[in-house]
Amino acid sequence: SVSAQTKTDVTGNGHEGSTANARMNYRMVAGPGVVLGANVGVTVASEQYMESFFSVPAAAARADRPRYSAGAGLHSVNVGGNLVYPLAGNWAVLANVGADYLVGDAADSPLTETPLQPRVLVGVGYKFY
């Protein structure tokens, strides 16, 4: 399947920027109640978002962190996998492993220590039906 998602800061207390993500997803049943998934995608970000997280204004610049202005555009490419494994009753273990790889202005920012941003999430879920 293909999915798309947008996120925007609507509180006015944060970056007031937006991101959009497009993703290709593959899902398969690997056994009774066991579901495996994989996905790959790209994320783009607005100028406000990039300025908030990746720019260094002149007032904050220093020798090891020079002034930098990040613009709108491609933010990252991402890949991941997930698992749903049933337990007793309506309970299941949920797991997600993946990584975002920052590109463009996000990767080039002096605030970025490494462009590879891995993630591991594990949780427990309950079905109410």
C-alpha positions as CSV (number, residue, x, y, z in Angstrom):
1,S,0.0,0.0,0.0
2,V,1.0,3.6,-0.3
3,S,0.3,6.2,2.5
4,A,0.9,9.9,3.0
5,Q,0.9,12.0,6.1
6,T,1.3,15.7,7.0
7,K,2.0,17.2,10.3
8,T,1.8,20.9,11.2
9,D,2.4,22.8,14.4
10,V,-0.9,24.5,15.1
11,T,-0.2,25.7,18.7
12,G,1.9,28.6,17.7
13,N,4.3,27.8,20.6
14,G,6.7,25.7,18.6
15,H,8.2,25.8,15.2
16,E,5.0,26.5,13.3
17,G,6.3,24.4,10.4
18,S,5.1,21.4,8.6
19,T,6.4,18.0,7.4
20,A,4.9,15.7,4.8
21,N,5.8,12.0,4.5
22,A,5.1,9.6,1.6
23,R,5.6,5.9,2.3
24,M,5.3,2.5,0.6
25,N,4.2,-0.2,3.0
26,Y,4.1,-4.0,2.7
27,R,2.2,-6.2,5.2
28,M,2.0,-9.9,5.5
29,V,0.5,-12.5,7.9
30,A,3.3,-14.7,9.1
31,G,1.2,-17.0,11.3
32,P,-1.9,-17.1,13.4
33,G,-2.2,-13.4,14.5
34,V,1.4,-12.6,13.6
35,V,1.8,-9.7,11.3
36,L,5.0,-8.5,9.7
37,G,5.5,-5.2,7.9
38,A,8.1,-3.2,6.1
39,N,8.1,0.3,4.7
40,V,10.2,2.9,2.9
41,G,9.5,6.5,2.4
42,V,10.6,10.2,2.1
43,T,9.9,13.2,4.2
44,V,9.9,16.9,3.2
45,A,9.8,19.9,5.5
46,S,8.8,23.5,5.4
47,E,11.2,26.4,5.8
48,Q,9.8,27.1,9.3
49,Y,10.4,23.5,10.4
50,M,13.9,23.4,9.0
51,E,14.8,26.8,10.5
52,S,13.6,25.7,13.9
53,F,15.5,22.4,14.1
54,F,18.5,22.8,11.8
55,S,19.5,26.5,11.4
56,V,22.0,28.4,13.6
57,P,21.2,32.1,13.8
58,A,24.0,34.6,13.9
59,A,23.4,35.3,17.6
60,A,23.9,31.6,18.5
61,A,26.9,31.0,16.2
62,R,30.3,30.1,17.6
63,A,33.6,28.6,16.4
64,D,32.4,25.0,16.4
65,R,28.8,25.9,15.3
66,P,28.9,28.5,12.5
67,R,25.9,30.4,11.3
68,Y,23.7,28.2,9.1
69,S,20.4,28.7,7.3
70,A,18.4,25.6,6.4
71,G,15.8,25.9,3.7
72,A,12.6,23.9,2.8
73,G,12.9,20.7,0.9
74,L,13.8,17.0,1.3
75,H,14.4,16.3,5.0
76,S,15.0,12.5,5.1
77,V,14.6,9.1,3.6
78,N,13.3,6.3,6.0
79,V,13.0,2.6,6.2
80,G,11.5,0.4,8.8
81,G,9.9,-2.8,9.8
82,N,7.3,-3.8,12.4
83,L,5.8,-6.9,14.1
84,V,2.6,-7.7,15.9
85,Y,2.8,-10.9,17.9
86,P,-0.2,-12.1,19.8
87,L,-0.1,-13.1,23.5
88,A,-2.9,-14.6,25.6
89,G,-6.4,-13.2,25.1
90,N,-6.6,-9.8,23.4
91,W,-3.0,-8.8,24.3
92,A,-0.2,-8.5,21.7
93,V,3.5,-7.3,21.6
94,L,4.2,-4.6,19.1
95,A,7.6,-3.8,17.8
96,N,9.0,-1.3,15.3
97,V,12.6,-0.9,14.1
98,G,13.8,1.6,11.6
99,A,15.9,4.6,10.7
100,D,15.6,8.0,9.1
101,Y,18.6,9.2,7.1
102,L,18.8,13.0,7.0
103,V,19.6,14.5,3.6
104,G,20.1,18.0,2.2
105,D,20.1,21.0,4.5
106,A,19.1,18.7,7.5
107,A,22.2,16.6,7.0
108,D,24.5,19.5,6.3
109,S,23.5,21.5,9.5
110,P,26.3,22.0,12.1
111,L,23.7,20.8,14.6
112,T,23.5,17.4,13.0
113,E,26.0,15.0,14.6
114,T,25.1,12.1,12.4
115,P,22.6,11.8,9.5
116,L,21.5,8.3,10.6
117,Q,18.7,8.5,13.1
118,P,17.8,4.9,14.2
119,R,14.7,4.0,16.3
120,V,13.5,1.0,18.2
121,L,10.0,0.9,19.7
122,V,8.5,-1.9,21.7
123,G,5.1,-1.9,23.3
124,V,2.1,-4.0,24.5
125,G,-1.4,-3.6,23.0
126,Y,-4.9,-4.7,23.9
127,K,-7.8,-5.2,21.5
128,F,-11.2,-4.1,22.9
129,Y,-13.3,-6.2,20.6
